[in-house]
Protein backbone atom coordinates (compact mmCIF):
# COMPACT_ATOMS: atom_id res chain seq x y z
CA UNK A 1 0.00 0.00 0.00
CA UNK A 2 2.81 2.38 0.94
CA UNK A 3 4.63 1.65 -2.33
CA UNK A 4 1.48 2.36 -4.30
CA UNK A 5 1.06 5.74 -2.58
CA UNK A 6 4.72 6.63 -3.22
CA UNK A 7 4.32 5.70 -6.89
CA UNK A 8 1.18 7.85 -7.16
CA UNK A 9 2.97 10.84 -5.57
CA UNK A 10 5.89 10.47 -8.02
CA UNK A 11 3.48 10.37 -10.98
CA UNK A 12 1.68 13.52 -9.78
CA UNK A 13 4.97 15.38 -9.27
CA UNK A 14 6.16 14.29 -12.71
CA UNK A 15 2.98 15.51 -14.39
CA UNK A 16 3.21 18.86 -12.59
CA UNK A 17 6.86 19.21 -13.64
CA UNK A 18 5.93 18.61 -17.29
CA UNK A 19 3.02 21.05 -17.07
CA UNK A 20 5.13 23.81 -15.50
CA UNK A 21 7.86 23.22 -18.04
CA UNK A 22 5.40 23.64 -20.90
CA UNK A 23 3.74 26.65 -19.24
CA UNK A 24 7.03 28.40 -18.45
CA UNK A 25 8.74 27.69 -21.76
CA UNK A 26 11.31 25.24 -20.44
CA UNK A 27 10.69 22.85 -23.28
CA UNK A 28 10.97 25.68 -25.83
CA UNK A 29 14.55 26.12 -24.63
CA UNK A 30 15.00 22.38 -24.11
CA UNK A 31 16.31 22.82 -20.59
CA UNK A 32 17.28 19.44 -19.15
CA UNK A 33 18.11 18.62 -15.54
CA UNK A 34 19.69 15.70 -13.78
CA UNK A 35 17.84 13.96 -10.90
CA UNK A 36 17.42 16.15 -7.83
CA UNK A 37 17.29 15.66 -4.11
CA UNK A 38 14.22 17.83 -3.59
CA UNK A 39 11.46 19.37 -5.70
CA UNK A 40 8.91 21.94 -4.56
CA UNK A 41 6.00 23.16 -6.66
CA UNK A 42 3.92 26.22 -5.89
CA UNK A 43 1.40 27.91 -8.23
CA UNK A 44 1.92 31.36 -6.65
CA UNK A 45 3.71 33.61 -9.23
CA UNK A 46 5.51 35.51 -6.45
CA UNK A 47 7.42 32.47 -5.27
CA UNK A 48 9.47 29.88 -7.17
CA UNK A 49 7.30 27.50 -9.16
CA UNK A 50 10.05 24.88 -9.30
CA UNK A 51 13.05 24.34 -7.03
CA UNK A 52 15.92 21.93 -7.68
CA UNK A 53 18.64 21.21 -5.15
CA UNK A 54 22.17 19.90 -5.72
CA UNK A 55 21.75 19.26 -9.41
CA UNK A 56 22.98 20.19 -12.89
CA UNK A 57 20.89 21.94 -15.54
CA UNK A 58 21.66 22.42 -19.25
CA UNK A 59 20.18 25.29 -21.26
CA UNK A 60 19.59 25.00 -25.00
CA UNK A 61 18.46 27.39 -27.73
CA UNK A 62 17.08 25.17 -30.48
CA UNK A 63 20.05 22.86 -31.23
CA UNK A 64 22.70 25.13 -29.67
CA UNK A 65 23.85 24.45 -26.11
CA UNK A 66 24.09 27.77 -24.25
CA UNK A 67 25.19 26.81 -20.76
CA UNK A 68 25.57 23.99 -18.28
CA UNK A 69 25.41 24.78 -14.56
CA UNK A 70 25.72 22.65 -11.43
CA UNK A 71 24.53 24.48 -8.33
CA UNK A 72 23.39 23.92 -4.76
CA UNK A 73 19.98 25.43 -5.55
CA UNK A 74 18.24 26.18 -8.86
CA UNK A 75 14.77 27.66 -9.18
CA UNK A 76 12.38 28.99 -11.79
CA UNK A 77 9.40 31.28 -11.28
CA UNK A 78 6.04 30.27 -12.68
CA UNK A 79 6.35 32.77 -15.56
CA UNK A 80 9.34 30.81 -16.87
CA UNK A 81 11.16 34.01 -17.92
CA UNK A 82 14.13 33.48 -15.59
CA UNK A 83 16.11 30.66 -14.03
CA UNK A 84 18.12 31.41 -10.87
CA UNK A 85 21.19 29.65 -9.50
CA UNK A 86 22.70 29.77 -6.03
CA UNK A 87 26.23 28.58 -5.10
CA UNK A 88 27.39 27.55 -8.56
CA UNK A 89 29.88 24.72 -8.15
CA UNK A 90 30.68 24.17 -11.81
CA UNK A 91 29.46 26.18 -14.80
CA UNK A 92 30.22 26.18 -18.51
CA UNK A 93 29.29 28.96 -20.95
CA UNK A 94 29.26 27.91 -24.63
CA UNK A 95 29.70 30.44 -27.44
CA UNK A 96 28.47 29.95 -31.00
CA UNK A 97 32.10 29.63 -32.12
CA UNK A 98 32.66 26.67 -29.82
CA UNK A 99 34.64 28.46 -27.10
CA UNK A 100 33.98 27.54 -23.49
CA UNK A 101 34.13 29.60 -20.32
CA UNK A 102 34.34 27.44 -17.21
CA UNK A 103 33.46 29.22 -13.99
CA UNK A 104 32.47 29.14 -10.34
CA UNK A 105 30.29 31.87 -8.82
CA UNK A 106 28.06 32.63 -5.85
CA UNK A 107 24.95 33.09 -7.97
CA UNK A 108 23.61 33.27 -11.51
CA UNK A 109 20.48 34.30 -13.45
CA UNK A 110 19.45 33.19 -16.94
CA UNK A 111 17.13 35.63 -18.73
CA UNK A 112 15.36 33.66 -21.41
CA UNK A 113 13.89 36.55 -23.42
CA UNK A 114 17.08 38.61 -23.60
CA UNK A 115 19.35 35.55 -23.93
CA UNK A 116 21.62 36.81 -21.16
CA UNK A 117 23.36 34.91 -18.39
CA UNK A 118 24.29 37.00 -15.33
CA UNK A 119 26.75 35.67 -12.76
CA UNK A 120 27.93 37.36 -9.57
CA UNK A 121 29.55 37.11 -6.19
CA UNK A 122 33.08 35.74 -6.12
CA UNK A 123 33.75 34.69 -9.73
CA UNK A 124 36.63 32.68 -11.13
CA UNK A 125 36.25 32.15 -14.88
CA UNK A 126 38.62 30.20 -17.13
CA UNK A 127 39.13 30.42 -20.89
CA UNK A 128 41.73 28.64 -23.00
CA UNK A 129 44.20 31.54 -22.76
CA UNK A 130 43.80 32.55 -19.11
CA UNK A 131 41.47 33.28 -16.23
CA UNK A 132 39.32 36.15 -14.95
CA UNK A 133 38.82 37.19 -11.33
CA UNK A 134 35.87 39.51 -10.62
CA UNK A 135 32.46 39.70 -8.93
CA UNK A 136 30.11 40.61 -11.80
CA UNK A 137 29.79 39.34 -15.38
CA UNK A 138 27.16 39.01 -18.11
CA UNK A 139 27.21 36.75 -21.17
CA UNK A 140 25.35 38.28 -24.15
CA UNK A 141 24.63 35.37 -26.48
CA UNK A 142 23.29 37.43 -29.40
CA UNK A 143 26.42 39.66 -29.39
CA UNK A 144 28.83 36.79 -28.67
CA UNK A 145 30.38 38.92 -25.93
CA UNK A 146 31.03 38.55 -22.22
CA UNK A 147 31.12 41.75 -20.18
CA UNK A 148 32.92 41.97 -16.85
CA UNK A 149 31.14 44.96 -15.35
CA UNK A 150 33.21 45.69 -12.25
CA UNK A 151 36.89 45.63 -11.31
CA UNK A 152 38.41 42.60 -12.95
CA UNK A 153 41.77 40.92 -13.38
CA UNK A 154 42.85 38.78 -16.32
CA UNK A 155 45.80 36.43 -15.80
CA UNK A 156 47.33 34.85 -18.88
CA UNK A 157 50.70 33.53 -20.00
CA UNK A 158 53.31 36.08 -18.81
CA UNK A 159 50.65 38.80 -18.50
CA UNK A 160 48.42 40.21 -15.77
CA UNK A 161 45.87 42.93 -16.55
CA UNK A 162 43.60 44.82 -14.15
CA UNK A 163 40.82 47.15 -15.27
CA UNK A 164 37.54 48.72 -14.17
CA UNK A 165 35.70 46.83 -16.94
CA UNK A 166 36.58 44.25 -19.59
CA UNK A 167 34.68 43.04 -22.64
CA UNK A 168 35.59 39.66 -24.13
CA UNK A 169 34.69 39.42 -27.82
CA UNK A 170 34.56 35.76 -28.87
CA UNK A 171 34.44 36.49 -32.62
CA UNK A 172 37.62 38.60 -32.56
CA UNK A 173 39.22 36.82 -29.59
CA UNK A 174 40.01 40.20 -28.07
CA UNK A 175 39.69 42.00 -24.76
CA UNK A 176 38.54 45.62 -24.64
CA UNK A 177 39.70 47.12 -21.34
CA UNK A 178 38.46 50.42 -19.94
CA UNK A 179 38.84 52.51 -16.81
CA UNK A 180 42.02 52.34 -14.78
CA UNK A 181 43.88 49.78 -16.88
CA UNK A 182 47.09 48.37 -15.43
CA UNK A 183 49.06 45.71 -17.31
CA UNK A 184 52.21 43.88 -16.26
CA UNK A 185 53.63 41.96 -19.23
CA UNK A 186 57.06 40.35 -19.50
CA UNK A 187 59.45 43.02 -18.20
CA UNK A 188 57.34 46.17 -18.56
CA UNK A 189 54.42 47.87 -16.87
CA UNK A 190 51.71 49.83 -18.72
CA UNK A 191 48.97 52.12 -17.44
CA UNK A 192 46.24 53.51 -19.69
CA UNK A 193 42.62 54.61 -19.76
CA UNK A 194 41.75 51.96 -22.34
CA UNK A 195 43.33 49.49 -24.75
CA UNK A 196 42.64 46.36 -26.76
CA UNK A 197 44.42 43.09 -26.02
CA UNK A 198 44.59 40.36 -28.67
CA UNK A 199 44.45 36.97 -26.95
CA UNK A 200 45.83 35.13 -29.99
CA UNK A 201 48.73 37.43 -30.83
CA UNK A 202 49.28 38.36 -27.17
CA UNK A 203 49.61 41.93 -28.34
CA UNK A 204 47.84 45.19 -27.48
CA UNK A 205 46.84 48.56 -28.91
CA UNK A 206 46.99 51.51 -26.53
CA UNK A 207 44.18 54.09 -26.38
CA UNK A 208 44.85 57.35 -24.49
CA UNK A 209 47.93 56.02 -22.64
CA UNK A 210 48.77 57.49 -19.25
CA UNK A 211 52.36 56.28 -19.52
CA UNK A 212 54.64 53.31 -19.81
CA UNK A 213 57.02 52.10 -17.12
CA UNK A 214 59.73 49.61 -18.04
CA UNK A 215 61.27 47.28 -15.48
CA UNK A 216 64.87 46.65 -16.61
C-alpha positions as CSV (number, residue, x, y, z in Angstrom):
1,X,0.0,0.0,0.0
2,X,2.8,2.4,0.9
3,X,4.6,1.6,-2.3
4,X,1.5,2.4,-4.3
5,X,1.1,5.7,-2.6
6,X,4.7,6.6,-3.2
7,X,4.3,5.7,-6.9
8,X,1.2,7.8,-7.2
9,X,3.0,10.8,-5.6
10,X,5.9,10.5,-8.0
11,X,3.5,10.4,-11.0
12,X,1.7,13.5,-9.8
13,X,5.0,15.4,-9.3
14,X,6.2,14.3,-12.7
15,X,3.0,15.5,-14.4
16,X,3.2,18.9,-12.6
17,X,6.9,19.2,-13.6
18,X,5.9,18.6,-17.3
19,X,3.0,21.1,-17.1
20,X,5.1,23.8,-15.5
21,X,7.9,23.2,-18.0
22,X,5.4,23.6,-20.9
23,X,3.7,26.7,-19.2
24,X,7.0,28.4,-18.5
25,X,8.7,27.7,-21.8
26,X,11.3,25.2,-20.4
27,X,10.7,22.8,-23.3
28,X,11.0,25.7,-25.8
29,X,14.6,26.1,-24.6
30,X,15.0,22.4,-24.1
31,X,16.3,22.8,-20.6
32,X,17.3,19.4,-19.2
33,X,18.1,18.6,-15.5
34,X,19.7,15.7,-13.8
35,X,17.8,14.0,-10.9
36,X,17.4,16.2,-7.8
37,X,17.3,15.7,-4.1
38,X,14.2,17.8,-3.6
39,X,11.5,19.4,-5.7
40,X,8.9,21.9,-4.6
41,X,6.0,23.2,-6.7
42,X,3.9,26.2,-5.9
43,X,1.4,27.9,-8.2
44,X,1.9,31.4,-6.7
45,X,3.7,33.6,-9.2
46,X,5.5,35.5,-6.5
47,X,7.4,32.5,-5.3
48,X,9.5,29.9,-7.2
49,X,7.3,27.5,-9.2
50,X,10.0,24.9,-9.3
51,X,13.1,24.3,-7.0
52,X,15.9,21.9,-7.7
53,X,18.6,21.2,-5.1
54,X,22.2,19.9,-5.7
55,X,21.8,19.3,-9.4
56,X,23.0,20.2,-12.9
57,X,20.9,21.9,-15.5
58,X,21.7,22.4,-19.2
59,X,20.2,25.3,-21.3
60,X,19.6,25.0,-25.0
61,X,18.5,27.4,-27.7
62,X,17.1,25.2,-30.5
63,X,20.1,22.9,-31.2
64,X,22.7,25.1,-29.7
65,X,23.8,24.4,-26.1
66,X,24.1,27.8,-24.2
67,X,25.2,26.8,-20.8
68,X,25.6,24.0,-18.3
69,X,25.4,24.8,-14.6
70,X,25.7,22.6,-11.4
71,X,24.5,24.5,-8.3
72,X,23.4,23.9,-4.8
73,X,20.0,25.4,-5.6
74,X,18.2,26.2,-8.9
75,X,14.8,27.7,-9.2
76,X,12.4,29.0,-11.8
77,X,9.4,31.3,-11.3
78,X,6.0,30.3,-12.7
79,X,6.4,32.8,-15.6
80,X,9.3,30.8,-16.9
81,X,11.2,34.0,-17.9
82,X,14.1,33.5,-15.6
83,X,16.1,30.7,-14.0
84,X,18.1,31.4,-10.9
85,X,21.2,29.6,-9.5
86,X,22.7,29.8,-6.0
87,X,26.2,28.6,-5.1
88,X,27.4,27.6,-8.6
89,X,29.9,24.7,-8.2
90,X,30.7,24.2,-11.8
91,X,29.5,26.2,-14.8
92,X,30.2,26.2,-18.5
93,X,29.3,29.0,-21.0
94,X,29.3,27.9,-24.6
95,X,29.7,30.4,-27.4
96,X,28.5,29.9,-31.0
97,X,32.1,29.6,-32.1
98,X,32.7,26.7,-29.8
99,X,34.6,28.5,-27.1
100,X,34.0,27.5,-23.5
101,X,34.1,29.6,-20.3
102,X,34.3,27.4,-17.2
103,X,33.5,29.2,-14.0
104,X,32.5,29.1,-10.3
105,X,30.3,31.9,-8.8
106,X,28.1,32.6,-5.8
107,X,24.9,33.1,-8.0
108,X,23.6,33.3,-11.5
109,X,20.5,34.3,-13.4
110,X,19.4,33.2,-16.9
111,X,17.1,35.6,-18.7
112,X,15.4,33.7,-21.4
113,X,13.9,36.6,-23.4
114,X,17.1,38.6,-23.6
115,X,19.4,35.5,-23.9
116,X,21.6,36.8,-21.2
117,X,23.4,34.9,-18.4
118,X,24.3,37.0,-15.3
119,X,26.8,35.7,-12.8
120,X,27.9,37.4,-9.6
121,X,29.6,37.1,-6.2
122,X,33.1,35.7,-6.1
123,X,33.8,34.7,-9.7
124,X,36.6,32.7,-11.1
125,X,36.3,32.1,-14.9
126,X,38.6,30.2,-17.1
127,X,39.1,30.4,-20.9
128,X,41.7,28.6,-23.0
129,X,44.2,31.5,-22.8
130,X,43.8,32.6,-19.1
131,X,41.5,33.3,-16.2
132,X,39.3,36.2,-15.0
133,X,38.8,37.2,-11.3
134,X,35.9,39.5,-10.6
135,X,32.5,39.7,-8.9
136,X,30.1,40.6,-11.8
137,X,29.8,39.3,-15.4
138,X,27.2,39.0,-18.1
139,X,27.2,36.7,-21.2
140,X,25.3,38.3,-24.2
141,X,24.6,35.4,-26.5
142,X,23.3,37.4,-29.4
143,X,26.4,39.7,-29.4
144,X,28.8,36.8,-28.7
145,X,30.4,38.9,-25.9
146,X,31.0,38.5,-22.2
147,X,31.1,41.7,-20.2
148,X,32.9,42.0,-16.9
149,X,31.1,45.0,-15.4
150,X,33.2,45.7,-12.2
151,X,36.9,45.6,-11.3
152,X,38.4,42.6,-13.0
153,X,41.8,40.9,-13.4
154,X,42.9,38.8,-16.3
155,X,45.8,36.4,-15.8
156,X,47.3,34.9,-18.9
157,X,50.7,33.5,-20.0
158,X,53.3,36.1,-18.8
159,X,50.7,38.8,-18.5
160,X,48.4,40.2,-15.8
161,X,45.9,42.9,-16.5
162,X,43.6,44.8,-14.2
163,X,40.8,47.1,-15.3
164,X,37.5,48.7,-14.2
165,X,35.7,46.8,-16.9
166,X,36.6,44.2,-19.6
167,X,34.7,43.0,-22.6
168,X,35.6,39.7,-24.1
169,X,34.7,39.4,-27.8
170,X,34.6,35.8,-28.9
171,X,34.4,36.5,-32.6
172,X,37.6,38.6,-32.6
173,X,39.2,36.8,-29.6
174,X,40.0,40.2,-28.1
175,X,39.7,42.0,-24.8
176,X,38.5,45.6,-24.6
177,X,39.7,47.1,-21.3
178,X,38.5,50.4,-19.9
179,X,38.8,52.5,-16.8
180,X,42.0,52.3,-14.8
181,X,43.9,49.8,-16.9
182,X,47.1,48.4,-15.4
183,X,49.1,45.7,-17.3
184,X,52.2,43.9,-16.3
185,X,53.6,42.0,-19.2
186,X,57.1,40.4,-19.5
187,X,59.5,43.0,-18.2
188,X,57.3,46.2,-18.6
189,X,54.4,47.9,-16.9
190,X,51.7,49.8,-18.7
191,X,49.0,52.1,-17.4
192,X,46.2,53.5,-19.7
193,X,42.6,54.6,-19.8
194,X,41.8,52.0,-22.3
195,X,43.3,49.5,-24.7
196,X,42.6,46.4,-26.8
197,X,44.4,43.1,-26.0
198,X,44.6,40.4,-28.7
199,X,44.4,37.0,-26.9
200,X,45.8,35.1,-30.0
201,X,48.7,37.4,-30.8
202,X,49.3,38.4,-27.2
203,X,49.6,41.9,-28.3
204,X,47.8,45.2,-27.5
205,X,46.8,48.6,-28.9
206,X,47.0,51.5,-26.5
207,X,44.2,54.1,-26.4
208,X,44.9,57.3,-24.5
209,X,47.9,56.0,-22.6
210,X,48.8,57.5,-19.2
211,X,52.4,56.3,-19.5
212,X,54.6,53.3,-19.8
213,X,57.0,52.1,-17.1
214,X,59.7,49.6,-18.0
215,X,61.3,47.3,-15.5
216,X,64.9,46.6,-16.6
